[in-house]
Each structure stands twice: as structure tokens, then as C-alpha cells.
């Protein structure tokens, strides 16, 4: 009955280690209902908008999380 979400402050990585991060995120996605990356949604923690965005995507109310 629970939905799970990863909410990250990350960036688009064009460095040599980017394959490692991409592999890790691919593996993580399988275990969570939602993965929100700040670089993709254009907001980062602690901006309240990113939490509102997560709630909207999860179709959840603040008191439910």
C-alpha cells in the first residue's frame, strides 16, 4: 500500500564517472515508484516547489507522507 519516491539534488553529469551514476539511477528506478531528479524538474531541495511537485506526481497529500 505504500508508494516510494527518491528526490535527489543532482546535476547533469558530463564527467568520466557519468556511466556509474547512470547505472546506479537505472538500478534504483526499479525499486521505487518515482525518482525525481532536480536537474530534470528544474527545482532543488529545499525549494518548497519540489516537494509540491513530488506530492502531485505521487497523487498524495502532505499529511499522507
C-alpha positions as CSV (number, residue, x, y, z in Angstrom):
1,X,0.0,0.0,0.0
2,X,2.9,2.5,0.1
3,X,4.4,4.4,-2.7
4,X,8.1,5.3,-2.6
5,X,10.0,8.2,-4.1
6,X,13.6,9.2,-4.4
7,X,14.0,13.0,-4.5
8,X,17.6,14.0,-5.5
9,X,19.6,17.2,-5.8
10,X,21.7,16.2,-8.7
11,X,23.1,17.7,-11.9
12,X,23.6,16.6,-15.5
13,X,26.9,14.8,-15.3
14,X,29.2,15.0,-18.3
15,X,32.3,13.8,-16.4
16,X,34.1,10.5,-16.7
17,X,32.1,8.9,-13.9
18,X,28.7,9.6,-15.5
19,X,28.2,6.0,-16.6
20,X,28.4,4.9,-13.0
21,X,25.8,7.4,-11.9
22,X,23.5,6.5,-14.8
23,X,23.8,2.8,-13.9
24,X,23.1,3.5,-10.3
25,X,19.9,5.5,-11.1
26,X,18.8,2.9,-13.5
27,X,19.1,0.2,-10.8
28,X,17.3,2.5,-8.2
29,X,14.4,3.2,-10.5
30,X,13.4,-0.5,-10.4
31,X,12.9,-0.3,-6.6
32,X,10.9,3.0,-6.4
33,X,7.6,4.2,-7.8
34,X,9.1,7.5,-8.6
35,X,12.6,9.1,-9.0
36,X,12.7,12.9,-9.2
37,X,16.0,14.4,-10.2
38,X,16.4,18.1,-9.5
39,X,18.3,18.6,-12.8
40,X,15.3,17.3,-14.7
41,X,12.5,19.1,-12.9
42,X,14.3,22.4,-12.6
43,X,14.0,22.7,-8.9
44,X,16.0,21.6,-5.9
45,X,15.7,21.0,-2.2
46,X,14.9,22.9,0.0
47,X,12.7,24.8,-2.5
48,X,9.1,24.0,-1.4
49,X,8.0,23.7,-5.0
50,X,10.0,20.5,-5.5
51,X,8.1,18.9,-2.6
52,X,4.8,20.1,-4.0
53,X,5.8,18.6,-7.4
54,X,6.6,15.3,-5.7
55,X,3.2,15.2,-4.0
56,X,1.5,16.0,-7.3
57,X,3.3,13.2,-9.1
58,X,2.6,10.7,-6.3
59,X,-1.0,11.9,-6.1
60,X,-0.6,12.3,-2.3
61,X,-1.5,14.9,0.3
62,X,1.2,16.3,2.7
63,X,-0.5,14.5,5.7
64,X,-0.2,11.2,3.9
65,X,3.6,11.3,3.5
